[in-house]
Amino acid sequence: MLVSAEAQECVSGNCVNGKGVSILANGSKYIGYFKNKRMHGMGAFYYQNGMTYVGQWVDGWKHGKGELTFSNGEKYTGDFQKNKFSGAGVYHFQDNERYEGNFVDGKFNGQGTYYYKDGKIKTGQWVNNKMIEKNETAEAPAPPKANIPDCNITPCNSGKGKLTYSDGSVYVGEFKDGRPQGQGYCKYSNGDVYFGGWLNDAPEGSGKMTYANGKVQNGVWKNGKIGAPPVEPVKHNNTTKPEAKNEVDIYAVIVGVSRYETFPHLKYADDDAFQYYAFLKSPEGGALEDDKIKILVDESAVKDNIVKAMEELFYKADENDVVMLYFSGHGINGSFLPIDSDGYKNRLTYDELKTILGNSKAKQKVCLADACFSGSLLAMKSAYSQSLNLFYTSLRESAGGTAFLLSSKQEEVSLESQGLRQGLFSHYVIKGLKGAADVNKNKIVTIKELYDYVYQNVKEYSQSAQTPTIAGNYDPNMPVGNVR
């Protein structure tokens, strides 16, 4: 989300200590911490030429852990010393080649590995960007050649497809029920290559792994480990193995963060969370009981609490149930940011979220996220009892699936509106769930109706600055609310 102008704590030339926003005369902007009028601590610098640095600062220098993205798309992630790449790091080139290893004064110096776009890998000692001692070489086999769909764009229900994970790893192979499953090929972002059986986003069954350093393992895999016993999902003491039942239960985790320590405060994220919580407690939202809903706002919304709440509730669900996650707060590409995240540590990555949802037995899974860049991922009749019966009957009849309804595209920020006194996305989500999205007037709001309503209104209100997105393998008629 964007910080509003009135929320800035200081401007250029007036930032002494603490956190603030400094806008330079050339248009560059820094958001982060200051000490003695210098950038010091965690911060993000947005250069006028399109470059971006997010990481640690010391006395005005980029110093410590950080990530520098150039305007041409190249990127360095790792250690900095007085503005220069020095220490362990990874440099990604435009052509998808990369170097992983040691840097000194901005150059490849020391032990390192270079990954070429044709699959070749070279590891050895480097001096001033040149390798002088070649230790190991390996060549990754080419991926299967076929005209196959991109499953990041169009969900692949069955057959063959290609899926690119958020860390850059690429799977090409068989799909079943919308997920990679069967025989496939995966080239990991670190250069490792795997051929064989695949399940739950990891090697499963007979397969061969060729590591970036040339080592090869060939055998039977289980949950991503060769010859290892199955790894069960983490269960906390108060969770029990779900028992199949005929009725439908809804489990929900609600997260709202406004008062960040490292990032600018948000005005309405906490209020948005409380309003969505109130909706789910109402008959329109399912009248959830206290043991089936958890709300975490500001200080309680640390990463460990969020993960624990999702595991405790989502793992209770059985094959007839529904699980929901609502998140309102700051986001960066590939992650939501809990209150204890500095943008580098304690991020809630999309892959972690997908893993927890994937381990839940729930028939229907909905994620609603009001956060910047959230698109680099992916949720009656008048009488009280009749309206609830209609809602839960519709849930039982739905084919289910997993839906990610996100506030913005990957490259967009999510806006707060002072006029609406809410996050723009959250305002129209809640309004749509209360009935405004019920186009066919059948008293049930489906995920498709909600998305269509939110998309149209958010885009119109923001003058196309913010574009909600939806992704996943889901039944368009999946109910998400009912109208009294």
Secondary structure, DSSP 4 states (H G I P E B T S, - for coil): -PPPGGG----TT---SEEEEEE-TTS-EEEEEEETTEEEEEEEEE-TTS-EEEEEEETTEEEEEEEEE-TTS-EEEEEEETTEEEEEEEEE-TTS-EEEEEEETTEEEEEEEEE-TTSEEEEEEEETTEEEEEEEEEEPPPPPP----BTTTS---EEEEEEE-TTS-EEEEEEETTEEEEEEEEE-TTS-EEEEEEETTEEEEEEEEE-TTS-EEEEEEETTEETPPPPPPP--TT-------SS--EEEEEEE----SSS---SSHHHHHHHHHHHHHSGGGT---GGGEEEEEGGG--HHHHHHHHHHHHTT--TT-EEEEEEES-EETTEE--TT--SSSS-EEHHHHHHHHHH---SEEEEEEESTTGGG-----SSHHHHHHHHHHHHHHS--EEEEEESS-TT----EETTTTEEHHHHHHHHIIIIIT-TT-SSEEEHHHHHHHHHHHHHHHTTTS---EEEEEE-TT-EEEE--
